[in-house]
């Protein structure tokens, strides 16, 4: 899902994206669950400080499975199930 410009629900659309490659200290996650919250609403409205540019991809809280590891990542492994919070920290999770 992405938000193409400031506005109401009409600016939200589903879009295909290339799979990202994790950089040093990063991971990619196959997202199974995503939470949208009021921060995402503020981003959709175009409130300064809540979005990084257009198109904006919401979903600062996700749950899923680690897919790939970037260089230097040694606290999780591919296949681990995790939950990611607003601050970008990921936590091992059993569900």
Protein Blocks (a to p, Z undefined) as FASTA:
>chain_A
ZZfbgcdfklgccdddddddddehiacdddfbdcddfklmmmmnopghiagbdcddehjb
ccdddfbdcehiakbcehiacdddfkopacdddZZ
